[in-house]
Amino acid sequence: GIAGACGLGSNCAQHLVRSGFRHLRLVDFDVVEPANLNRQFYFAAQVGTKKVAALRENLLAIEPDLPIEAVAGRITAENVRDLFADRDVVVEALDEAGAKVMLVEALLGRVGCLVAASGIAGWGDADAVTVRRIRDDFYLVGDLVAAVGPGRPPLAPRVNLAAAKQADVVLDWVLKNVKEEYD
């Protein structure tokens, strides 16, 4: 499952589909805005469309037979477990720090692998964006410092780098732990 269809979520989903993943659940409440186009896997014609619907469309353009679940709604403390508890892997791709914490606290130990991100804003020092294994079922991607803020916007190179690293963690974990289901 992918929690959030923003820069991290949309690009991670693209990487996963291009790596052969077929069963995705995408959850996000937002719509595509012009400001998203500089770093997210959307196109100008999709502005105003729910992100999960637009992302589903884009992923189906890559692989037309994908059974993708697109859930248009906000992830809350009340529904997060219902949305993701049946997933082997969950990618945390949320924008708000509080939402990130809520998701991790709700799902840690309840899914096979949880891959979160923190510190992906700005540019340069791409090698600072690393993967940290916090525990066997929890990985954190980012530099843990570079938060979005004045003078430090989210830009395509670091966002895509982090999304690719999240996808790589998922691929590695699945191939080591549930490979037979994906052959």
FITORBA-802412 format. One record per residue: z, x, y of N, C-alpha, C in turn; residue number from 1; residue in three letters. Coordinates in nm, 2 decimals. Each point is the difference from the previous one (the first is absolute). Example, Ala and Ser with C-alpha at 12.3 -4.5 7.8 and 13.67 -1.06 7.14 Angstrom:
# FITORBA-802412
- n_w | n_u | n_v | ca_w | ca_u | ca_v | c_w | c_u | c_v | num | residuo
- 0.78 | 1.32 | -0.57 | 0.00 | -0.09 | 0.12 | 0.00 | 0.09 | 0.12 | 1 | ALA;
- -0.07 | -0.04 | 0.11 | 0.00 | 0.09 | 0.11 | 0.08 | -0.08 | 0.11 | 2 | SER;
END
This chain:
# FITORBA-802412
- n_w | n_u | n_v | ca_w | ca_u | ca_v | c_w | c_u | c_v | num | residuo
- 0.00 | 0.08 | -0.12 | 0.00 | -0.08 | 0.12 | 0.00 | 0.09 | 0.12 | 1 | GLY;
- -0.06 | -0.05 | 0.11 | 0.00 | 0.07 | 0.13 | 0.06 | -0.09 | 0.10 | 2 | ILE;
- 0.11 | 0.05 | 0.06 | 0.08 | -0.07 | 0.10 | -0.05 | 0.04 | 0.13 | 3 | ALA;
- -0.09 | -0.07 | 0.07 | -0.05 | 0.03 | 0.12 | -0.15 | 0.04 | -0.01 | 4 | GLY;
- -0.08 | -0.06 | 0.09 | -0.15 | 0.03 | -0.01 | -0.04 | 0.07 | 0.13 | 5 | ALA;
- 0.08 | 0.09 | 0.05 | -0.03 | 0.07 | 0.13 | -0.08 | 0.12 | -0.04 | 6 | CYS;
- 0.03 | 0.11 | 0.08 | -0.07 | 0.13 | -0.02 | 0.03 | 0.05 | -0.14 | 7 | GLY;
- 0.13 | 0.01 | -0.03 | 0.04 | 0.05 | -0.13 | -0.05 | -0.09 | -0.12 | 8 | LEU;
- 0.03 | -0.13 | 0.01 | -0.03 | -0.09 | -0.11 | -0.15 | -0.02 | -0.02 | 9 | GLY;
- -0.08 | -0.02 | 0.11 | -0.14 | -0.02 | -0.02 | -0.07 | 0.12 | -0.06 | 10 | SER;
- 0.04 | 0.12 | 0.05 | -0.07 | 0.12 | -0.05 | 0.05 | 0.04 | -0.14 | 11 | ASN;
- 0.13 | -0.02 | -0.02 | 0.05 | 0.03 | -0.14 | -0.07 | -0.10 | -0.10 | 12 | CYS;
- -0.01 | -0.12 | 0.04 | -0.07 | -0.10 | -0.09 | -0.14 | 0.05 | -0.03 | 13 | ALA;
- -0.07 | 0.04 | 0.10 | -0.14 | 0.06 | -0.02 | 0.00 | 0.11 | -0.10 | 14 | GLN;
- 0.09 | 0.10 | 0.02 | 0.01 | 0.11 | -0.09 | 0.03 | -0.04 | -0.14 | 15 | HIS;
- 0.09 | -0.10 | -0.02 | 0.03 | -0.04 | -0.13 | -0.11 | -0.07 | -0.07 | 16 | LEU;
- -0.08 | -0.08 | 0.07 | -0.11 | -0.07 | -0.06 | -0.11 | 0.10 | -0.03 | 17 | VAL;
- -0.02 | 0.10 | 0.08 | -0.10 | 0.10 | -0.03 | 0.05 | 0.09 | -0.11 | 18 | ARG;
- 0.12 | 0.00 | -0.03 | 0.06 | 0.08 | -0.12 | 0.00 | -0.09 | -0.13 | 19 | SER;
- -0.04 | -0.12 | 0.01 | -0.01 | -0.08 | -0.12 | 0.11 | -0.11 | -0.02 | 20 | GLY;
- 0.09 | -0.01 | 0.10 | 0.10 | -0.11 | -0.01 | -0.06 | -0.13 | 0.02 | 21 | PHE;
- 0.04 | -0.10 | -0.08 | -0.06 | -0.13 | 0.01 | 0.09 | -0.12 | 0.04 | 22 | ARG;
- 0.13 | 0.01 | -0.03 | 0.09 | -0.11 | 0.02 | 0.09 | 0.03 | 0.12 | 23 | HIS;
- -0.04 | -0.05 | 0.12 | 0.07 | 0.03 | 0.12 | 0.06 | -0.13 | 0.06 | 24 | LEU;
- 0.12 | 0.00 | 0.05 | 0.06 | -0.10 | 0.08 | 0.02 | 0.05 | 0.14 | 25 | ARG;
- -0.07 | -0.06 | 0.10 | 0.01 | 0.05 | 0.13 | 0.08 | -0.11 | 0.08 | 26 | LEU;
- 0.10 | 0.05 | 0.08 | 0.08 | -0.09 | 0.07 | 0.02 | 0.04 | 0.15 | 27 | VAL;
- -0.04 | -0.08 | 0.09 | 0.01 | 0.03 | 0.14 | -0.01 | -0.14 | 0.08 | 28 | ASP;
- 0.06 | 0.00 | 0.12 | -0.01 | -0.13 | 0.08 | -0.10 | 0.02 | 0.11 | 29 | PHE;
- -0.04 | 0.11 | 0.03 | -0.07 | 0.03 | 0.13 | -0.15 | -0.02 | -0.01 | 30 | ASP;
- -0.06 | 0.00 | 0.12 | -0.15 | -0.01 | 0.01 | -0.06 | 0.13 | 0.05 | 31 | VAL;
- -0.13 | 0.02 | -0.03 | -0.07 | 0.12 | 0.05 | -0.01 | -0.01 | 0.15 | 32 | VAL;
- 0.03 | 0.10 | 0.07 | -0.01 | 0.01 | 0.15 | -0.09 | 0.12 | 0.03 | 33 | GLU;
- -0.07 | 0.00 | 0.12 | -0.09 | 0.11 | 0.04 | 0.08 | 0.13 | -0.01 | 34 | PRO;
- 0.12 | 0.01 | 0.04 | 0.08 | 0.12 | 0.00 | 0.02 | 0.06 | -0.14 | 35 | ALA;
- -0.02 | -0.08 | -0.11 | 0.02 | 0.04 | -0.14 | -0.12 | 0.08 | -0.05 | 36 | ASN;
- -0.12 | -0.01 | 0.06 | -0.12 | 0.05 | -0.05 | -0.01 | 0.15 | 0.00 | 37 | LEU;
- 0.09 | 0.07 | 0.08 | -0.01 | 0.15 | 0.00 | 0.06 | 0.06 | -0.12 | 38 | ASN;
- 0.08 | -0.07 | -0.08 | 0.07 | 0.06 | -0.11 | 0.01 | -0.08 | -0.13 | 39 | ARG;
- -0.04 | -0.13 | 0.01 | 0.02 | -0.09 | -0.11 | -0.14 | -0.03 | -0.07 | 40 | GLN;
- 0.00 | -0.05 | -0.12 | -0.12 | -0.02 | -0.08 | -0.05 | -0.14 | 0.03 | 41 | PHE;
- -0.04 | -0.02 | 0.13 | -0.05 | -0.13 | 0.05 | -0.12 | 0.03 | 0.09 | 42 | TYR;
- -0.08 | -0.11 | 0.03 | -0.12 | 0.02 | 0.08 | 0.01 | -0.10 | 0.12 | 43 | PHE;
- -0.08 | 0.02 | 0.10 | 0.00 | -0.08 | 0.13 | -0.02 | -0.15 | -0.03 | 44 | ALA;
- -0.09 | -0.03 | -0.10 | -0.03 | -0.14 | -0.03 | 0.13 | -0.07 | -0.06 | 45 | ALA;
- 0.10 | 0.08 | -0.04 | 0.11 | -0.06 | -0.07 | 0.12 | -0.03 | 0.10 | 46 | GLN;
- -0.02 | 0.04 | 0.13 | 0.11 | -0.02 | 0.10 | 0.03 | -0.15 | 0.00 | 47 | VAL;
- 0.13 | -0.03 | 0.00 | 0.05 | -0.14 | -0.01 | 0.02 | -0.06 | -0.14 | 48 | GLY;
- -0.04 | 0.07 | -0.10 | 0.02 | -0.04 | -0.14 | 0.13 | 0.05 | -0.05 | 49 | THR;
- 0.06 | -0.07 | -0.09 | 0.13 | 0.05 | -0.06 | -0.04 | 0.13 | -0.07 | 50 | LYS;
- 0.09 | 0.09 | 0.01 | -0.02 | 0.14 | -0.06 | -0.02 | -0.01 | -0.15 | 51 | LYS;
- 0.08 | -0.08 | -0.07 | -0.02 | 0.00 | -0.14 | -0.13 | -0.06 | -0.04 | 52 | VAL;
- -0.05 | -0.10 | 0.07 | -0.13 | -0.05 | -0.03 | -0.11 | 0.10 | 0.03 | 53 | ALA;
- 0.01 | 0.06 | 0.11 | -0.10 | 0.10 | 0.04 | 0.00 | 0.12 | -0.10 | 54 | ALA;
- 0.12 | 0.05 | -0.04 | 0.01 | 0.11 | -0.09 | -0.05 | -0.04 | -0.14 | 55 | LEU;
- 0.03 | -0.12 | -0.04 | -0.05 | -0.05 | -0.13 | -0.16 | 0.00 | 0.00 | 56 | ARG;
- -0.06 | -0.04 | 0.11 | -0.14 | 0.00 | 0.02 | -0.06 | 0.14 | -0.01 | 57 | GLU;
- 0.07 | 0.09 | 0.07 | -0.05 | 0.14 | 0.00 | 0.01 | 0.07 | -0.14 | 58 | ASN;
- 0.11 | -0.03 | -0.07 | 0.02 | 0.05 | -0.13 | -0.10 | -0.06 | -0.10 | 59 | LEU;
- -0.03 | -0.12 | 0.01 | -0.10 | -0.07 | -0.09 | -0.14 | 0.06 | 0.03 | 60 | LEU;
- -0.02 | 0.05 | 0.12 | -0.13 | 0.06 | 0.03 | -0.01 | 0.13 | -0.08 | 61 | ALA;
- 0.11 | 0.06 | -0.03 | 0.00 | 0.13 | -0.08 | -0.02 | -0.04 | -0.15 | 62 | ILE;
- 0.08 | -0.10 | -0.05 | 0.01 | -0.04 | -0.14 | 0.00 | -0.15 | 0.00 | 63 | GLU;
- -0.11 | -0.07 | -0.02 | -0.01 | -0.14 | 0.02 | 0.09 | -0.09 | -0.10 | 64 | PRO;
- 0.04 | 0.06 | -0.11 | 0.07 | -0.08 | -0.10 | 0.15 | 0.02 | 0.00 | 65 | ASP;
- 0.05 | 0.06 | 0.10 | 0.15 | 0.02 | 0.01 | 0.08 | -0.13 | 0.01 | 66 | LEU;
- 0.10 | -0.01 | -0.09 | 0.09 | -0.11 | 0.02 | 0.11 | 0.03 | 0.10 | 67 | PRO;
- -0.03 | -0.01 | 0.13 | 0.09 | 0.03 | 0.10 | 0.08 | -0.12 | 0.05 | 68 | ILE;
- 0.13 | 0.01 | 0.01 | 0.08 | -0.11 | 0.06 | 0.03 | 0.04 | 0.14 | 69 | GLU;
- -0.04 | -0.09 | 0.09 | 0.02 | 0.03 | 0.15 | 0.10 | -0.11 | 0.04 | 70 | ALA;
- 0.12 | 0.05 | 0.04 | 0.11 | -0.09 | 0.04 | 0.02 | 0.01 | 0.15 | 71 | VAL;
- -0.03 | -0.10 | 0.08 | 0.01 | 0.00 | 0.14 | 0.14 | -0.05 | 0.04 | 72 | ALA;
- 0.09 | 0.09 | 0.03 | 0.13 | -0.04 | 0.03 | 0.09 | 0.12 | 0.03 | 73 | GLY;
- 0.11 | -0.03 | 0.07 | 0.09 | 0.11 | 0.04 | 0.09 | 0.03 | -0.12 | 74 | ARG;
- 0.03 | 0.13 | -0.02 | 0.09 | 0.04 | -0.11 | 0.14 | 0.00 | 0.06 | 75 | ILE;
- 0.09 | -0.08 | -0.06 | 0.14 | -0.01 | 0.05 | 0.10 | 0.04 | -0.11 | 76 | THR;
- 0.12 | 0.01 | 0.04 | 0.11 | 0.03 | -0.10 | 0.01 | -0.11 | -0.11 | 77 | ALA;
- -0.04 | -0.12 | 0.04 | 0.01 | -0.12 | -0.08 | -0.12 | 0.00 | -0.11 | 78 | GLU;
- -0.12 | 0.05 | 0.04 | -0.11 | -0.01 | -0.09 | -0.05 | 0.13 | -0.06 | 79 | ASN;
- 0.05 | 0.11 | 0.04 | -0.05 | 0.13 | -0.04 | 0.00 | 0.02 | -0.16 | 80 | VAL;
- 0.11 | -0.04 | -0.06 | 0.01 | 0.02 | -0.14 | -0.10 | -0.09 | -0.08 | 81 | ARG;
- -0.01 | -0.13 | 0.05 | -0.10 | -0.09 | -0.06 | -0.14 | 0.05 | 0.01 | 82 | ASP;
- -0.03 | 0.07 | 0.11 | -0.14 | 0.04 | 0.03 | -0.03 | 0.13 | -0.09 | 83 | LEU;
- 0.10 | 0.08 | -0.03 | -0.04 | 0.13 | -0.06 | 0.08 | 0.03 | -0.13 | 84 | PHE;
- 0.10 | -0.07 | -0.04 | 0.08 | 0.04 | -0.12 | -0.08 | 0.01 | -0.12 | 85 | ALA;
- -0.12 | -0.07 | -0.01 | -0.08 | 0.01 | -0.12 | -0.10 | 0.11 | 0.00 | 86 | ASP;
- 0.00 | 0.08 | 0.10 | -0.10 | 0.12 | 0.02 | 0.06 | 0.12 | -0.07 | 87 | ARG;
- -0.09 | 0.08 | -0.06 | 0.04 | 0.13 | -0.05 | 0.03 | 0.10 | 0.12 | 88 | ASP;
- -0.08 | -0.01 | 0.10 | 0.00 | 0.09 | 0.12 | -0.01 | -0.08 | 0.12 | 89 | VAL;
- 0.08 | 0.04 | 0.11 | -0.01 | -0.06 | 0.13 | -0.02 | 0.11 | 0.10 | 90 | VAL;
- -0.10 | -0.02 | 0.09 | -0.02 | 0.09 | 0.11 | 0.06 | -0.06 | 0.12 | 91 | VAL;
- 0.09 | 0.06 | 0.07 | 0.06 | -0.04 | 0.12 | -0.09 | 0.05 | 0.11 | 92 | GLU;
- -0.07 | -0.10 | 0.07 | -0.09 | 0.04 | 0.11 | 0.03 | -0.09 | 0.12 | 93 | ALA;
- 0.12 | -0.02 | 0.04 | 0.04 | -0.08 | 0.11 | 0.02 | 0.08 | 0.13 | 94 | LEU;
- -0.02 | -0.07 | 0.11 | 0.01 | 0.06 | 0.13 | 0.14 | 0.02 | 0.05 | 95 | ASP;
- 0.09 | -0.10 | -0.02 | 0.13 | 0.00 | 0.06 | 0.10 | 0.07 | -0.09 | 96 | GLU;
- 0.08 | 0.09 | 0.07 | 0.10 | 0.07 | -0.08 | 0.10 | -0.09 | -0.07 | 97 | ALA;
- 0.05 | -0.10 | 0.06 | 0.09 | -0.10 | -0.06 | -0.06 | -0.06 | -0.13 | 98 | GLY;
- -0.13 | -0.04 | 0.01 | -0.07 | -0.06 | -0.11 | -0.01 | 0.10 | -0.12 | 99 | ALA;
- -0.03 | 0.13 | 0.04 | -0.01 | 0.10 | -0.10 | 0.13 | 0.02 | -0.08 | 100 | LYS;
- 0.11 | 0.00 | 0.07 | 0.13 | 0.02 | -0.06 | 0.03 | -0.12 | -0.09 | 101 | VAL;
- -0.02 | -0.12 | 0.05 | 0.02 | -0.13 | -0.07 | -0.08 | 0.01 | -0.13 | 102 | MET;
- -0.12 | 0.03 | 0.00 | -0.08 | 0.00 | -0.12 | 0.05 | 0.10 | -0.10 | 103 | LEU;
- 0.03 | 0.12 | 0.05 | 0.05 | 0.11 | -0.10 | 0.13 | -0.04 | -0.06 | 104 | VAL;
- 0.09 | -0.05 | 0.08 | 0.13 | -0.05 | -0.05 | -0.01 | -0.11 | -0.10 | 105 | GLU;
- -0.10 | -0.09 | 0.02 | -0.02 | -0.11 | -0.09 | -0.06 | 0.03 | -0.13 | 106 | ALA;
- -0.09 | 0.10 | 0.00 | -0.08 | 0.03 | -0.11 | 0.03 | 0.13 | -0.08 | 107 | LEU;
- 0.08 | 0.08 | 0.06 | 0.04 | 0.13 | -0.06 | 0.07 | -0.03 | -0.13 | 108 | LEU;
- -0.05 | 0.05 | -0.11 | 0.06 | -0.02 | -0.13 | -0.05 | -0.13 | -0.07 | 109 | GLY;
- -0.08 | -0.08 | 0.07 | -0.05 | -0.12 | -0.06 | -0.15 | 0.00 | -0.03 | 110 | ARG;
- -0.07 | 0.11 | 0.04 | -0.14 | 0.02 | -0.03 | -0.01 | 0.14 | -0.06 | 111 | VAL;
- -0.11 | 0.02 | -0.07 | -0.01 | 0.13 | -0.07 | -0.01 | 0.12 | 0.10 | 112 | GLY;
- -0.08 | -0.03 | 0.11 | -0.02 | 0.11 | 0.10 | -0.01 | -0.06 | 0.13 | 113 | CYS;
- 0.07 | 0.05 | 0.10 | -0.01 | -0.04 | 0.14 | -0.04 | 0.12 | 0.08 | 114 | LEU;
- -0.11 | -0.02 | 0.08 | -0.05 | 0.11 | 0.08 | 0.00 | -0.05 | 0.15 | 115 | VAL;
- 0.09 | 0.07 | 0.08 | 0.02 | -0.04 | 0.14 | -0.06 | 0.11 | 0.09 | 116 | ALA;
- 0.00 | -0.03 | 0.13 | -0.05 | 0.10 | 0.09 | 0.08 | 0.00 | 0.13 | 117 | ALA;
- 0.01 | 0.12 | 0.06 | 0.08 | 0.02 | 0.12 | -0.05 | 0.12 | 0.07 | 118 | SER;
- -0.03 | -0.01 | 0.13 | -0.04 | 0.12 | 0.08 | -0.15 | 0.03 | -0.02 | 119 | GLY;
- -0.09 | -0.09 | 0.04 | -0.14 | 0.03 | -0.01 | -0.08 | -0.01 | 0.13 | 120 | ILE;
- 0.07 | -0.01 | 0.11 | -0.07 | -0.02 | 0.13 | -0.05 | 0.13 | 0.05 | 121 | ALA;
- -0.08 | -0.01 | 0.10 | -0.05 | 0.12 | 0.07 | -0.12 | 0.07 | -0.06 | 122 | GLY;
- 0.00 | 0.13 | 0.02 | -0.11 | 0.08 | -0.05 | 0.04 | 0.14 | -0.02 | 123 | TRP;
- -0.08 | 0.08 | -0.07 | 0.03 | 0.14 | -0.03 | 0.11 | 0.01 | -0.11 | 124 | GLY;
- 0.02 | 0.13 | -0.04 | 0.10 | 0.03 | -0.10 | -0.01 | -0.09 | -0.12 | 125 | ASP;
- -0.12 | -0.01 | -0.05 | -0.02 | -0.09 | -0.12 | 0.08 | 0.04 | -0.12 | 126 | ALA;
- 0.03 | 0.13 | -0.01 | 0.08 | 0.05 | -0.11 | 0.15 | -0.05 | 0.00 | 127 | ASP;
- 0.04 | -0.05 | 0.12 | 0.14 | -0.06 | 0.00 | 0.01 | -0.13 | -0.06 | 128 | ALA;
- -0.11 | -0.07 | -0.03 | 0.00 | -0.13 | -0.07 | 0.00 | 0.03 | -0.14 | 129 | VAL;
- 0.12 | -0.01 | -0.06 | 0.02 | 0.04 | -0.14 | 0.05 | -0.12 | -0.08 | 130 | THR;
- 0.00 | 0.02 | -0.13 | 0.06 | -0.10 | -0.10 | 0.13 | 0.06 | -0.04 | 131 | VAL;
- 0.10 | -0.08 | 0.01 | 0.14 | 0.03 | -0.05 | 0.04 | -0.10 | -0.11 | 132 | ARG;
- 0.03 | 0.06 | -0.11 | 0.06 | -0.09 | -0.11 | 0.15 | -0.01 | 0.03 | 133 | ARG;
- 0.04 | -0.12 | 0.04 | 0.14 | -0.02 | 0.03 | 0.08 | -0.02 | -0.13 | 134 | ILE;
- -0.06 | -0.08 | -0.09 | 0.05 | -0.02 | -0.14 | -0.12 | -0.03 | -0.09 | 135 | ARG;
- 0.02 | -0.02 | -0.12 | -0.11 | -0.02 | -0.10 | -0.09 | -0.12 | 0.04 | 136 | ASP;
- 0.06 | -0.10 | 0.07 | -0.08 | -0.12 | 0.03 | -0.02 | -0.02 | 0.15 | 137 | ASP;
- 0.02 | 0.10 | 0.08 | -0.01 | -0.01 | 0.14 | -0.05 | 0.12 | 0.07 | 138 | PHE;
- -0.12 | -0.01 | 0.07 | -0.06 | 0.11 | 0.06 | -0.02 | -0.04 | 0.15 | 139 | TYR;
- 0.01 | 0.10 | 0.09 | -0.01 | -0.01 | 0.14 | -0.11 | 0.09 | 0.05 | 140 | LEU;
- -0.10 | -0.05 | 0.07 | -0.11 | 0.07 | 0.06 | 0.01 | 0.01 | 0.15 | 141 | VAL;
- -0.02 | 0.11 | 0.06 | 0.00 | 0.02 | 0.14 | 0.07 | 0.13 | 0.04 | 142 | GLY;
- 0.02 | 0.01 | 0.13 | 0.08 | 0.12 | 0.05 | 0.14 | -0.04 | 0.04 | 143 | ASP;
- 0.03 | -0.13 | -0.01 | 0.14 | -0.05 | 0.02 | 0.04 | 0.02 | 0.15 | 144 | LEU;
- -0.09 | 0.03 | 0.09 | 0.03 | 0.03 | 0.14 | -0.09 | -0.08 | 0.09 | 145 | VAL;
- -0.13 | 0.01 | -0.02 | -0.09 | -0.05 | 0.10 | -0.02 | -0.15 | 0.00 | 146 | ALA;
- 0.09 | -0.07 | 0.07 | 0.00 | -0.14 | 0.02 | -0.10 | -0.04 | 0.10 | 147 | ALA;
- -0.06 | -0.12 | -0.01 | -0.09 | -0.05 | 0.10 | 0.08 | -0.02 | 0.13 | 148 | VAL;
- -0.05 | 0.04 | 0.11 | 0.06 | -0.02 | 0.13 | -0.08 | 0.05 | 0.11 | 149 | GLY;
- 0.05 | 0.00 | 0.12 | -0.08 | 0.06 | 0.12 | -0.04 | 0.14 | -0.03 | 150 | PRO;
- -0.13 | 0.02 | 0.02 | -0.06 | 0.13 | -0.02 | -0.02 | 0.04 | -0.15 | 151 | GLY;
- 0.03 | -0.09 | -0.09 | -0.01 | 0.03 | -0.14 | -0.05 | -0.13 | -0.07 | 152 | ARG;
- -0.13 | -0.03 | 0.02 | -0.06 | -0.12 | -0.07 | -0.03 | 0.02 | -0.14 | 153 | PRO;
- -0.02 | -0.11 | -0.08 | -0.05 | 0.02 | -0.13 | -0.15 | 0.02 | 0.00 | 154 | PRO;
- -0.04 | 0.11 | -0.05 | -0.14 | 0.04 | 0.01 | -0.06 | 0.02 | -0.15 | 155 | LEU;
- -0.13 | -0.02 | -0.01 | -0.06 | -0.01 | -0.13 | 0.03 | 0.12 | -0.09 | 156 | ALA;
- -0.01 | 0.13 | 0.05 | 0.02 | 0.11 | -0.10 | 0.13 | 0.00 | -0.07 | 157 | PRO;
- 0.11 | -0.02 | 0.07 | 0.13 | 0.01 | -0.06 | 0.03 | -0.13 | -0.08 | 158 | ARG;
- -0.04 | -0.11 | 0.05 | 0.02 | -0.13 | -0.07 | -0.08 | 0.00 | -0.13 | 159 | VAL;
- -0.12 | 0.04 | 0.00 | -0.08 | 0.01 | -0.12 | 0.05 | 0.10 | -0.10 | 160 | ASN;
- 0.05 | 0.12 | 0.06 | 0.06 | 0.10 | -0.09 | 0.12 | -0.06 | -0.07 | 161 | LEU;
- 0.09 | -0.06 | 0.07 | 0.11 | -0.06 | -0.07 | -0.04 | -0.11 | -0.10 | 162 | ALA;
- -0.09 | -0.08 | 0.04 | -0.05 | -0.11 | -0.09 | -0.06 | 0.06 | -0.13 | 163 | ALA;
- -0.07 | 0.11 | 0.01 | -0.06 | 0.07 | -0.11 | 0.11 | 0.06 | -0.09 | 164 | ALA;
- 0.10 | 0.05 | 0.06 | 0.11 | 0.06 | -0.07 | 0.08 | -0.11 | -0.08 | 165 | LYS;
- 0.02 | -0.12 | 0.07 | 0.06 | -0.11 | -0.07 | -0.08 | -0.04 | -0.12 | 166 | GLN;
- -0.13 | -0.01 | 0.02 | -0.09 | -0.04 | -0.12 | 0.01 | 0.10 | -0.11 | 167 | ALA;
- 0.00 | 0.13 | 0.04 | 0.01 | 0.11 | -0.10 | 0.13 | -0.01 | -0.08 | 168 | ASP;
- 0.11 | -0.03 | 0.07 | 0.13 | -0.02 | -0.07 | -0.01 | -0.11 | -0.10 | 169 | VAL;
- -0.06 | -0.12 | 0.04 | -0.02 | -0.11 | -0.09 | -0.08 | 0.04 | -0.12 | 170 | VAL;
- -0.12 | 0.06 | 0.03 | -0.09 | 0.04 | -0.11 | 0.08 | 0.09 | -0.10 | 171 | LEU;
- 0.07 | 0.10 | 0.05 | 0.07 | 0.09 | -0.09 | 0.11 | -0.07 | -0.08 | 172 | ASP;
- 0.07 | -0.09 | 0.07 | 0.11 | -0.07 | -0.07 | -0.06 | -0.09 | -0.11 | 173 | TRP;
- -0.10 | -0.08 | 0.03 | -0.06 | -0.09 | -0.09 | -0.06 | 0.08 | -0.12 | 174 | VAL;
- -0.07 | 0.10 | 0.02 | -0.06 | 0.08 | -0.11 | 0.11 | 0.06 | -0.09 | 175 | LEU;
- 0.12 | 0.03 | 0.06 | 0.10 | 0.06 | -0.09 | 0.09 | -0.11 | -0.06 | 176 | LYS;
- 0.01 | -0.12 | 0.05 | 0.09 | -0.10 | -0.04 | -0.05 | -0.12 | -0.06 | 177 | ASN;
- -0.12 | -0.05 | 0.04 | -0.05 | -0.13 | -0.05 | -0.15 | 0.02 | -0.02 | 178 | VAL;
- -0.05 | 0.12 | -0.04 | -0.14 | 0.03 | -0.01 | -0.07 | -0.10 | -0.09 | 179 | LYS;
- 0.06 | -0.03 | -0.12 | -0.08 | -0.08 | -0.09 | -0.04 | -0.14 | 0.05 | 180 | GLU;
- 0.07 | -0.05 | 0.10 | -0.04 | -0.13 | 0.06 | -0.12 | 0.02 | 0.09 | 181 | GLU;
- -0.04 | 0.12 | 0.04 | -0.10 | 0.02 | 0.10 | -0.12 | 0.07 | -0.06 | 182 | TYR;
- 0.00 | 0.03 | -0.13 | -0.12 | 0.06 | -0.06 | -0.12 | -0.09 | -0.01 | 183 | ASP;
END
